[in-house]
Amino acid sequence: LFPEGGGQPCDYGTLNESIQVKNVQRVGTSHVHHVTEPVNEGIEARLALDWKRRLDNMQQHSGQHLLTAVFEQPEYGCDTLAWGMNATRCHVELSKIPTPEQIKEVEERCNLFIRRNYPIQINFGEQRPESLPKDYVGPNGVFRVAQIMEDLDVIAAEENPLDHATAQPKLGLKALDYNPCCGTHVKSLKDLQCVKFLHHEKIRGNNCRLFFVVGQRALNLLQESYQLSRELGTVLAAPGGPETFVETVVKNQKQNKETYKLSRALFKDLAGYLIRDWTQELKENHIIQPDGTDSGYVISYHRDDGDGDYLVQLFHLITDNGLLQDRRIFILSSGDMNEGGPMFIMSKDEALIKRVATEVSKFVEVKGGGKGRWQGKAKSWKGLETAWEAARTLVKSESA
């Protein structure tokens, strides 16, 4: 099996129908196959190649050679500095950022060459290149050269089909690309099916990373994108399909902003009413101890459809209206009962805040901290009312 190298992942396979080979590495000029279970020495080994993976690797690797060859033409002048392949897409690092027009033109030329079905020749090199690994030596340490051959007869037939049909001499092949390469390649460009460039991004100075897919990956991406567009059409209520997605999203965003603005205004009004009610409640339950301090009182509040911003708004109103006095405790929370959310515990008494937070956390799975305002987050609000009662019991017992 082919070992990992040259930017290409290793082959997968099966040994004797049951033993999986999922890692093949080159050690010198040997291919070391890592297997999932021990193999007895001396037994006959039958190795089956995972052809689907091999073909995918060949399509991506040969496709990279093709687009590199075209980008390096004088009219584009983009050298390939590196390339990489993962399970879903590939990329090349180019020496400069091509224009959108050049990217479109190179993609079109690559697919034209695929339709022309140029052959790919694999030959053994005679002179050892400097890029070859230092341990790749010995009688088996040969290196291969991959060449994409431009078929001059095909070009002539396209340019002038009548004249070329009567021409006797064959024009032959000319190397479009010549590169030492250890990887596996298809026999001719038709096996690539197609090349599709995805997007590019600027990296390391003026270099460019261009993402692409070749062959079956392009077809897979088309199918996935089409299925996603159908699902998005349903979610967005955009029956016009992808053509109306942007219009629909812009419309929805505008509506969401208006709805959010309205909800903030309503929450602000609600907070004002709460402060008024709490002020009255505290007046009615204001008990002075012999030392002149407030005996303590707990106000608890939860809103399922609230959020952290709403609790912050309440905190500022409580503070601004002077409701944090002596041993008064505010326990505020928001969020769905099953999904949890933020919690604030507030008091003028820092030590009391800590004791109440400890008591509350016995009944609600919440973690947090802070000075002046204990702030935490719960995974659910199961046990919240029990936690409120425990806090009231604690404050009452300390005031007795």
TORKOL-4160 file (C-alpha; in steps of 0.2 Angstrom, whole numbers, padded with zeros to 4 digits, m for minus):
400
<pt num="1" X="0000" Y="0000" Z="0000"/>
<pt num="2" X="0006" Y="0018" Z="m0003"/>
<pt num="3" X="0014" Y="0026" Z="0012"/>
<pt num="4" X="0010" Y="0044" Z="0018"/>
<pt num="5" X="0021" Y="0056" Z="0009"/>
<pt num="6" X="0022" Y="0070" Z="m0003"/>
<pt num="7" X="0006" Y="0078" Z="0004"/>
<pt num="8" X="m0004" Y="0063" Z="0001"/>
<pt num="9" X="m0012" Y="0052" Z="0014"/>
<pt num="10" X="m0008" Y="0034" Z="0015"/>
<pt num="11" X="m0019" Y="0020" Z="0007"/>
<pt num="12" X="m0030" Y="0009" Z="0018"/>
<pt num="13" X="m0033" Y="m0009" Z="0015"/>
<pt num="14" X="m0038" Y="m0026" Z="0022"/>
<pt num="15" X="m0025" Y="m0040" Z="0026"/>
<pt num="16" X="m0032" Y="m0058" Z="0024"/>
<pt num="17" X="m0050" Y="m0052" Z="0023"/>
<pt num="18" X="m0051" Y="m0046" Z="0042"/>
<pt num="19" X="m0036" Y="m0037" Z="0048"/>
<pt num="20" X="m0037" Y="m0018" Z="0045"/>
<pt num="21" X="m0023" Y="m0008" Z="0038"/>
<pt num="22" X="m0026" Y="0011" Z="0043"/>
<pt num="23" X="m0009" Y="0018" Z="0043"/>
<pt num="24" X="0006" Y="0015" Z="0031"/>
<pt num="25" X="0022" Y="0024" Z="0034"/>
<pt num="26" X="0038" Y="0025" Z="0024"/>
<pt num="27" X="0054" Y="0020" Z="0034"/>
<pt num="28" X="0069" Y="0023" Z="0022"/>
<pt num="29" X="0063" Y="0013" Z="0006"/>
<pt num="30" X="0052" Y="0001" Z="0016"/>
<pt num="31" X="0033" Y="0003" Z="0018"/>
<pt num="32" X="0028" Y="m0001" Z="0036"/>
<pt num="33" X="0010" Y="m0007" Z="0037"/>
<pt num="34" X="0002" Y="m0004" Z="0054"/>
<pt num="35" X="m0012" Y="m0017" Z="0057"/>
<pt num="36" X="m0026" Y="m0019" Z="0070"/>
<pt num="37" X="m0021" Y="m0036" Z="0076"/>
<pt num="38" X="m0005" Y="m0047" Z="0077"/>
<pt num="39" X="0000" Y="m0056" Z="0061"/>
<pt num="40" X="0009" Y="m0073" Z="0062"/>
<pt num="41" X="0026" Y="m0073" Z="0054"/>
<pt num="42" X="0028" Y="m0083" Z="0038"/>
<pt num="43" X="0009" Y="m0084" Z="0034"/>
<pt num="44" X="0003" Y="m0080" Z="0016"/>
<pt num="45" X="m0003" Y="m0062" Z="0016"/>
<pt num="46" X="m0017" Y="m0056" Z="0004"/>
<pt num="47" X="m0019" Y="m0038" Z="0004"/>
<pt num="48" X="m0034" Y="m0029" Z="m0003"/>
<pt num="49" X="m0033" Y="m0011" Z="m0007"/>
<pt num="50" X="m0047" Y="0001" Z="m0002"/>
<pt num="51" X="m0049" Y="0007" Z="m0020"/>
<pt num="52" X="m0062" Y="0021" Z="m0016"/>
<pt num="53" X="m0049" Y="0029" Z="m0005"/>
<pt num="54" X="m0035" Y="0027" Z="m0017"/>
<pt num="55" X="m0045" Y="0034" Z="m0032"/>
<pt num="56" X="m0050" Y="0049" Z="m0021"/>
<pt num="57" X="m0032" Y="0052" Z="m0016"/>
<pt num="58" X="m0026" Y="0050" Z="m0035"/>
<pt num="59" X="m0040" Y="0062" Z="m0041"/>
<pt num="60" X="m0035" Y="0076" Z="m0028"/>
<pt num="61" X="m0016" Y="0074" Z="m0031"/>
<pt num="62" X="m0017" Y="0073" Z="m0050"/>
<pt num="63" X="m0029" Y="0088" Z="m0049"/>
<pt num="64" X="m0016" Y="0098" Z="m0039"/>
<pt num="65" X="m0003" Y="0094" Z="m0052"/>
<pt num="66" X="m0014" Y="0101" Z="m0065"/>
<pt num="67" X="m0019" Y="0117" Z="m0057"/>
<pt num="68" X="m0001" Y="0120" Z="m0051"/>
<pt num="69" X="0005" Y="0118" Z="m0070"/>
<pt num="70" X="m0008" Y="0131" Z="m0076"/>
<pt num="71" X="m0005" Y="0143" Z="m0062"/>
<pt num="72" X="0013" Y="0143" Z="m0066"/>
<pt num="73" X="0011" Y="0148" Z="m0084"/>
<pt num="74" X="0019" Y="0165" Z="m0088"/>
<pt num="75" X="0002" Y="0174" Z="m0089"/>
<pt num="76" X="m0002" Y="0170" Z="m0071"/>
<pt num="77" X="0015" Y="0168" Z="m0063"/>
<pt num="78" X="0009" Y="0160" Z="m0047"/>
<pt num="79" X="0021" Y="0147" Z="m0040"/>
<pt num="80" X="0014" Y="0133" Z="m0029"/>
<pt num="81" X="0024" Y="0133" Z="m0012"/>
<pt num="82" X="0015" Y="0120" Z="m0003"/>
<pt num="83" X="m0001" Y="0109" Z="m0004"/>
<pt num="84" X="m0012" Y="0099" Z="0008"/>
<pt num="85" X="m0026" Y="0087" Z="0008"/>
<pt num="86" X="m0039" Y="0082" Z="0021"/>
<pt num="87" X="m0055" Y="0071" Z="0021"/>
<pt num="88" X="m0066" Y="0084" Z="0012"/>
<pt num="89" X="m0055" Y="0097" Z="0003"/>
<pt num="90" X="m0038" Y="0102" Z="m0003"/>
<pt num="91" X="m0028" Y="0118" Z="m0004"/>
<pt num="92" X="m0012" Y="0125" Z="m0013"/>
<pt num="93" X="m0002" Y="0139" Z="m0006"/>
<pt num="94" X="0002" Y="0151" Z="m0020"/>
<pt num="95" X="0016" Y="0164" Z="m0021"/>
<pt num="96" X="0004" Y="0178" Z="m0024"/>
<pt num="97" X="m0014" Y="0182" Z="m0024"/>
<pt num="98" X="m0022" Y="0179" Z="m0041"/>
<pt num="99" X="m0036" Y="0190" Z="m0047"/>
<pt num="100" X="m0054" Y="0184" Z="m0047"/>
<pt num="101" X="m0053" Y="0184" Z="m0066"/>
<pt num="102" X="m0037" Y="0174" Z="m0066"/>
<pt num="103" X="m0045" Y="0161" Z="m0054"/>
<pt num="104" X="m0060" Y="0159" Z="m0065"/>
<pt num="105" X="m0049" Y="0157" Z="m0080"/>
<pt num="106" X="m0037" Y="0144" Z="m0073"/>
<pt num="107" X="m0052" Y="0134" Z="m0067"/>
<pt num="108" X="m0059" Y="0134" Z="m0084"/>
<pt num="109" X="m0043" Y="0129" Z="m0092"/>
<pt num="110" X="m0041" Y="0115" Z="m0080"/>
<pt num="111" X="m0058" Y="0108" Z="m0085"/>
<pt num="112" X="m0054" Y="0111" Z="m0103"/>
<pt num="113" X="m0038" Y="0100" Z="m0101"/>
<pt num="114" X="m0048" Y="0087" Z="m0092"/>
<pt num="115" X="m0061" Y="0086" Z="m0107"/>
<pt num="116" X="m0046" Y="0085" Z="m0119"/>
<pt num="117" X="m0040" Y="0070" Z="m0109"/>
<pt num="118" X="m0022" Y="0073" Z="m0108"/>
<pt num="119" X="m0012" Y="0058" Z="m0103"/>
<pt num="120" X="m0001" Y="0057" Z="m0087"/>
<pt num="121" X="0016" Y="0049" Z="m0089"/>
<pt num="122" X="0025" Y="0042" Z="m0074"/>
<pt num="123" X="0044" Y="0039" Z="m0077"/>
<pt num="124" X="0059" Y="0036" Z="m0066"/>
<pt num="125" X="0071" Y="0051" Z="m0064"/>
<pt num="126" X="0089" Y="0050" Z="m0067"/>
<pt num="127" X="0096" Y="0065" Z="m0057"/>
<pt num="128" X="0092" Y="0065" Z="m0038"/>
<pt num="129" X="0083" Y="0081" Z="m0033"/>
<pt num="130" X="0088" Y="0090" Z="m0018"/>
<pt num="131" X="0070" Y="0089" Z="m0011"/>
<pt num="132" X="0071" Y="0070" Z="m0009"/>
<pt num="133" X="0072" Y="0064" Z="0009"/>
<pt num="134" X="0089" Y="0060" Z="0015"/>
<pt num="135" X="0085" Y="0043" Z="0020"/>
<pt num="136" X="0078" Y="0038" Z="0003"/>
<pt num="137" X="0093" Y="0029" Z="m0003"/>
<pt num="138" X="0099" Y="0012" Z="m0008"/>
<pt num="139" X="0095" Y="0001" Z="m0024"/>
<pt num="140" X="0076" Y="0004" Z="m0021"/>
<pt num="141" X="0078" Y="0023" Z="m0018"/>
<pt num="142" X="0072" Y="0028" Z="m0035"/>
<pt num="143" X="0061" Y="0042" Z="m0038"/>
<pt num="144" X="0047" Y="0045" Z="m0050"/>
<pt num="145" X="0043" Y="0060" Z="m0061"/>
<pt num="146" X="0024" Y="0064" Z="m0065"/>
<pt num="147" X="0021" Y="0072" Z="m0082"/>
<pt num="148" X="0005" Y="0079" Z="m0088"/>
<pt num="149" X="0007" Y="0078" Z="m0107"/>
<pt num="150" X="m0002" Y="0091" Z="m0118"/>
<pt num="151" X="m0009" Y="0083" Z="m0134"/>
<pt num="152" X="m0004" Y="0094" Z="m0148"/>
<pt num="153" X="m0015" Y="0084" Z="m0160"/>
<pt num="154" X="m0031" Y="0087" Z="m0149"/>
<pt num="155" X="m0027" Y="0106" Z="m0149"/>
<pt num="156" X="m0025" Y="0107" Z="m0168"/>
<pt num="157" X="m0041" Y="0097" Z="m0171"/>
<pt num="158" X="m0050" Y="0109" Z="m0160"/>
<pt num="159" X="m0043" Y="0125" Z="m0168"/>
<pt num="160" X="m0045" Y="0119" Z="m0186"/>
<pt num="161" X="m0054" Y="0102" Z="m0187"/>
<pt num="162" X="m0055" Y="0102" Z="m0207"/>
<pt num="163" X="m0036" Y="0105" Z="m0210"/>
<pt num="164" X="m0031" Y="0093" Z="m0196"/>
<pt num="165" X="m0042" Y="0079" Z="m0202"/>
<pt num="166" X="m0031" Y="0078" Z="m0218"/>
<pt num="167" X="m0014" Y="0080" Z="m0210"/>
<pt num="168" X="m0003" Y="0065" Z="m0210"/>
<pt num="169" X="0011" Y="0069" Z="m0198"/>
<pt num="170" X="0007" Y="0067" Z="m0179"/>
<pt num="171" X="0011" Y="0082" Z="m0169"/>
<pt num="172" X="0013" Y="0072" Z="m0153"/>
<pt num="173" X="0014" Y="0076" Z="m0135"/>
<pt num="174" X="0022" Y="0091" Z="m0125"/>
<pt num="175" X="0025" Y="0091" Z="m0107"/>
<pt num="176" X="0013" Y="0103" Z="m0098"/>
<pt num="177" X="0019" Y="0099" Z="m0081"/>
<pt num="178" X="0035" Y="0090" Z="m0075"/>
<pt num="179" X="0037" Y="0086" Z="m0057"/>
<pt num="180" X="0046" Y="0073" Z="m0046"/>
<pt num="181" X="0032" Y="0065" Z="m0036"/>
<pt num="182" X="0031" Y="0050" Z="m0025"/>
<pt num="183" X="0012" Y="0050" Z="m0025"/>
<pt num="184" X="m0001" Y="0040" Z="m0035"/>
<pt num="185" X="m0009" Y="0047" Z="m0050"/>
<pt num="186" X="m0023" Y="0044" Z="m0063"/>
<pt num="187" X="m0018" Y="0038" Z="m0080"/>
<pt num="188" X="m0026" Y="0052" Z="m0089"/>
<pt num="189" X="m0035" Y="0069" Z="m0085"/>
<pt num="190" X="m0052" Y="0062" Z="m0089"/>
<pt num="191" X="m0051" Y="0052" Z="m0073"/>
<pt num="192" X="m0052" Y="0068" Z="m0064"/>
<pt num="193" X="m0069" Y="0072" Z="m0070"/>
<pt num="194" X="m0069" Y="0090" Z="m0065"/>
<pt num="195" X="m0060" Y="0103" Z="m0054"/>
<pt num="196" X="m0069" Y="0116" Z="m0044"/>
<pt num="197" X="m0060" Y="0130" Z="m0034"/>
<pt num="198" X="m0069" Y="0135" Z="m0018"/>
<pt num="199" X="m0062" Y="0150" Z="m0010"/>
<pt num="200" X="m0045" Y="0158" Z="m0006"/>
<pt num="201" X="m0038" Y="0168" Z="0009"/>
<pt num="202" X="m0022" Y="0178" Z="0011"/>
<pt num="203" X="m0008" Y="0171" Z="0022"/>
<pt num="204" X="0010" Y="0175" Z="0026"/>
<pt num="205" X="0013" Y="0191" Z="0018"/>
<pt num="206" X="0006" Y="0191" Z="0000"/>
<pt num="207" X="0004" Y="0172" Z="m0001"/>
<pt num="208" X="m0013" Y="0164" Z="m0005"/>
<pt num="209" X="m0021" Y="0148" Z="0001"/>
<pt num="210" X="m0033" Y="0142" Z="m0013"/>
<pt num="211" X="m0045" Y="0128" Z="m0008"/>
<pt num="212" X="m0052" Y="0116" Z="m0021"/>
<pt num="213" X="m0060" Y="0099" Z="m0024"/>
<pt num="214" X="m0058" Y="0087" Z="m0038"/>
<pt num="215" X="m0068" Y="0073" Z="m0046"/>
<pt num="216" X="m0080" Y="0064" Z="m0034"/>
<pt num="217" X="m0077" Y="0076" Z="m0020"/>
<pt num="218" X="m0084" Y="0090" Z="m0032"/>
<pt num="219" X="m0100" Y="0079" Z="m0035"/>
<pt num="220" X="m0102" Y="0076" Z="m0016"/>
<pt num="221" X="m0100" Y="0094" Z="m0012"/>
<pt num="222" X="m0114" Y="0098" Z="m0026"/>
<pt num="223" X="m0125" Y="0085" Z="m0018"/>
<pt num="224" X="m0123" Y="0091" Z="0000"/>
<pt num="225" X="m0125" Y="0109" Z="m0005"/>
<pt num="226" X="m0141" Y="0106" Z="m0015"/>
<pt num="227" X="m0148" Y="0096" Z="0000"/>
<pt num="228" X="m0143" Y="0110" Z="0012"/>
<pt num="229" X="m0151" Y="0123" Z="0001"/>
<pt num="230" X="m0167" Y="0113" Z="0001"/>
<pt num="231" X="m0167" Y="0112" Z="0020"/>
<pt num="232" X="m0163" Y="0130" Z="0021"/>
<pt num="233" X="m0177" Y="0135" Z="0010"/>
<pt num="234" X="m0189" Y="0126" Z="0021"/>
<pt num="235" X="m0182" Y="0134" Z="0037"/>
<pt num="236" X="m0181" Y="0151" Z="0029"/>
<pt num="237" X="m0198" Y="0150" Z="0021"/>
<pt num="238" X="m0190" Y="0154" Z="0005"/>
<pt num="239" X="m0200" Y="0144" Z="m0008"/>
<pt num="240" X="m0190" Y="0153" Z="m0022"/>
<pt num="241" X="m0174" Y="0143" Z="m0018"/>
<pt num="242" X="m0156" Y="0149" Z="m0016"/>
<pt num="243" X="m0160" Y="0164" Z="m0027"/>
<pt num="244" X="m0170" Y="0171" Z="m0014"/>
<pt num="245" X="m0160" Y="0166" Z="0001"/>
<pt num="246" X="m0151" Y="0183" Z="0003"/>
<pt num="247" X="m0167" Y="0193" Z="0001"/>
<pt num="248" X="m0176" Y="0182" Z="0014"/>
<pt num="249" X="m0161" Y="0183" Z="0027"/>
<pt num="250" X="m0160" Y="0202" Z="0025"/>
<pt num="251" X="m0179" Y="0203" Z="0028"/>
<pt num="252" X="m0178" Y="0191" Z="0043"/>
<pt num="253" X="m0163" Y="0200" Z="0051"/>
<pt num="254" X="m0173" Y="0217" Z="0049"/>
<pt num="255" X="m0188" Y="0209" Z="0058"/>
<pt num="256" X="m0177" Y="0201" Z="0071"/>
<pt num="257" X="m0169" Y="0218" Z="0075"/>
<pt num="258" X="m0186" Y="0226" Z="0076"/>
<pt num="259" X="m0192" Y="0212" Z="0087"/>
<pt num="260" X="m0177" Y="0213" Z="0098"/>
<pt num="261" X="m0179" Y="0232" Z="0100"/>
<pt num="262" X="m0197" Y="0230" Z="0105"/>
<pt num="263" X="m0193" Y="0216" Z="0118"/>
<pt num="264" X="m0179" Y="0227" Z="0126"/>
<pt num="265" X="m0192" Y="0241" Z="0128"/>
<pt num="266" X="m0205" Y="0230" Z="0135"/>
<pt num="267" X="m0192" Y="0222" Z="0147"/>
<pt num="268" X="m0187" Y="0239" Z="0153"/>
<pt num="269" X="m0205" Y="0244" Z="0157"/>
<pt num="270" X="m0207" Y="0227" Z="0166"/>
<pt num="271" X="m0191" Y="0230" Z="0176"/>
<pt num="272" X="m0198" Y="0247" Z="0181"/>
<pt num="273" X="m0214" Y="0239" Z="0187"/>
<pt num="274" X="m0204" Y="0226" Z="0197"/>
<pt num="275" X="m0194" Y="0239" Z="0206"/>
<pt num="276" X="m0210" Y="0248" Z="0211"/>
<pt num="277" X="m0217" Y="0232" Z="0218"/>
<pt num="278" X="m0201" Y="0227" Z="0227"/>
<pt num="279" X="m0199" Y="0244" Z="0234"/>
<pt num="280" X="m0217" Y="0243" Z="0242"/>
<pt num="281" X="m0214" Y="0225" Z="0247"/>
<pt num="282" X="m0198" Y="0230" Z="0256"/>
<pt num="283" X="m0207" Y="0244" Z="0265"/>
<pt num="284" X="m0220" Y="0232" Z="0271"/>
<pt num="285" X="m0208" Y="0219" Z="0278"/>
<pt num="286" X="m0195" Y="0232" Z="0285"/>
<pt num="287" X="m0190" Y="0225" Z="0302"/>
<pt num="288" X="m0177" Y="0234" Z="0312"/>
<pt num="289" X="m0167" Y="0225" Z="0324"/>
<pt num="290" X="m0161" Y="0232" Z="0341"/>
<pt num="291" X="m0145" Y="0238" Z="0334"/>
<pt num="292" X="m0154" Y="0248" Z="0321"/>
<pt num="293" X="m0150" Y="0237" Z="0306"/>
<pt num="294" X="m0162" Y="0228" Z="0294"/>
<pt num="295" X="m0166" Y="0210" Z="0300"/>
<pt num="296" X="m0165" Y="0204" Z="0282"/>
<pt num="297" X="m0176" Y="0200" Z="0268"/>
<pt num="298" X="m0175" Y="0189" Z="0253"/>
<pt num="299" X="m0183" Y="0194" Z="0236"/>
<pt num="300" X="m0183" Y="0180" Z="0223"/>
<pt num="301" X="m0187" Y="0182" Z="0205"/>
<pt num="302" X="m0186" Y="0171" Z="0189"/>
<pt num="303" X="m0192" Y="0174" Z="0172"/>
<pt num="304" X="m0191" Y="0160" Z="0159"/>
<pt num="305" X="m0190" Y="0171" Z="0144"/>
<pt num="306" X="m0177" Y="0183" Z="0151"/>
<pt num="307" X="m0158" Y="0183" Z="0148"/>
<pt num="308" X="m0142" Y="0190" Z="0156"/>
<pt num="309" X="m0145" Y="0208" Z="0149"/>
<pt num="310" X="m0162" Y="0208" Z="0158"/>
<pt num="311" X="m0154" Y="0203" Z="0174"/>
<pt num="312" X="m0141" Y="0216" Z="0172"/>
<pt num="313" X="m0154" Y="0229" Z="0169"/>
<pt num="314" X="m0163" Y="0224" Z="0185"/>
<pt num="315" X="m0147" Y="0225" Z="0195"/>
<pt num="316" X="m0143" Y="0243" Z="0190"/>
<pt num="317" X="m0161" Y="0248" Z="0194"/>
<pt num="318" X="m0160" Y="0239" Z="0211"/>
<pt num="319" X="m0144" Y="0248" Z="0215"/>
<pt num="320" X="m0150" Y="0265" Z="0208"/>
<pt num="321" X="m0166" Y="0265" Z="0218"/>
<pt num="322" X="m0156" Y="0261" Z="0234"/>
<pt num="323" X="m0164" Y="0244" Z="0237"/>
<pt num="324" X="m0148" Y="0236" Z="0242"/>
<pt num="325" X="m0148" Y="0240" Z="0261"/>
<pt num="326" X="m0141" Y="0231" Z="0276"/>
<pt num="327" X="m0146" Y="0212" Z="0275"/>
<pt num="328" X="m0158" Y="0212" Z="0260"/>
<pt num="329" X="m0154" Y="0198" Z="0247"/>
<pt num="330" X="m0160" Y="0198" Z="0229"/>
<pt num="331" X="m0159" Y="0181" Z="0220"/>
<pt num="332" X="m0163" Y="0184" Z="0202"/>
<pt num="333" X="m0162" Y="0171" Z="0188"/>
<pt num="334" X="m0168" Y="0168" Z="0170"/>
<pt num="335" X="m0169" Y="0155" Z="0156"/>
<pt num="336" X="m0179" Y="0139" Z="0152"/>
<pt num="337" X="m0183" Y="0128" Z="0167"/>
<pt num="338" X="m0175" Y="0113" Z="0158"/>
<pt num="339" X="m0160" Y="0122" Z="0150"/>
<pt num="340" X="m0155" Y="0134" Z="0164"/>
<pt num="341" X="m0147" Y="0151" Z="0162"/>
<pt num="342" X="m0139" Y="0165" Z="0172"/>
<pt num="343" X="m0142" Y="0169" Z="0191"/>
<pt num="344" X="m0137" Y="0185" Z="0201"/>
<pt num="345" X="m0137" Y="0185" Z="0220"/>
<pt num="346" X="m0135" Y="0203" Z="0227"/>
<pt num="347" X="m0134" Y="0211" Z="0244"/>
<pt num="348" X="m0124" Y="0225" Z="0253"/>
<pt num="349" X="m0117" Y="0211" Z="0264"/>
<pt num="350" X="m0103" Y="0202" Z="0255"/>
<pt num="351" X="m0102" Y="0188" Z="0268"/>
<pt num="352" X="m0120" Y="0185" Z="0267"/>
<pt num="353" X="m0120" Y="0184" Z="0248"/>
<pt num="354" X="m0107" Y="0170" Z="0250"/>
<pt num="355" X="m0117" Y="0160" Z="0263"/>
<pt num="356" X="m0133" Y="0162" Z="0252"/>
<pt num="357" X="m0124" Y="0156" Z="0236"/>
<pt num="358" X="m0118" Y="0141" Z="0245"/>
<pt num="359" X="m0135" Y="0137" Z="0252"/>
<pt num="360" X="m0143" Y="0139" Z="0234"/>
<pt num="361" X="m0130" Y="0128" Z="0226"/>
<pt num="362" X="m0135" Y="0114" Z="0237"/>
<pt num="363" X="m0152" Y="0113" Z="0228"/>
<pt num="364" X="m0148" Y="0120" Z="0211"/>
<pt num="365" X="m0133" Y="0115" Z="0200"/>
<pt num="366" X="m0126" Y="0132" Z="0198"/>
<pt num="367" X="m0108" Y="0138" Z="0198"/>
<pt num="368" X="m0101" Y="0156" Z="0200"/>
<pt num="369" X="m0093" Y="0170" Z="0210"/>
<pt num="370" X="m0089" Y="0188" Z="0211"/>
<pt num="371" X="m0090" Y="0203" Z="0223"/>
<pt num="372" X="m0104" Y="0214" Z="0226"/>
<pt num="373" X="m0114" Y="0204" Z="0214"/>
<pt num="374" X="m0113" Y="0185" Z="0214"/>
<pt num="375" X="m0115" Y="0179" Z="0196"/>
<pt num="376" X="m0117" Y="0161" Z="0191"/>
<pt num="377" X="m0124" Y="0149" Z="0177"/>
<pt num="378" X="m0136" Y="0134" Z="0180"/>
<pt num="379" X="m0138" Y="0119" Z="0169"/>
<pt num="380" X="m0157" Y="0119" Z="0174"/>
<pt num="381" X="m0168" Y="0127" Z="0186"/>
<pt num="382" X="m0174" Y="0111" Z="0195"/>
<pt num="383" X="m0175" Y="0114" Z="0213"/>
<pt num="384" X="m0175" Y="0133" Z="0211"/>
<pt num="385" X="m0190" Y="0136" Z="0223"/>
<pt num="386" X="m0183" Y="0124" Z="0236"/>
<pt num="387" X="m0167" Y="0135" Z="0235"/>
<pt num="388" X="m0177" Y="0151" Z="0238"/>
<pt num="389" X="m0184" Y="0143" Z="0253"/>
<pt num="390" X="m0167" Y="0138" Z="0260"/>
<pt num="391" X="m0161" Y="0155" Z="0257"/>
<pt num="392" X="m0175" Y="0163" Z="0267"/>
<pt num="393" X="m0173" Y="0150" Z="0281"/>
<pt num="394" X="m0154" Y="0155" Z="0282"/>
<pt num="395" X="m0157" Y="0173" Z="0282"/>
<pt num="396" X="m0171" Y="0172" Z="0295"/>
<pt num="397" X="m0161" Y="0160" Z="0306"/>
<pt num="398" X="m0146" Y="0172" Z="0307"/>
<pt num="399" X="m0158" Y="0187" Z="0311"/>
<pt num="400" X="m0166" Y="0177" Z="0326"/>
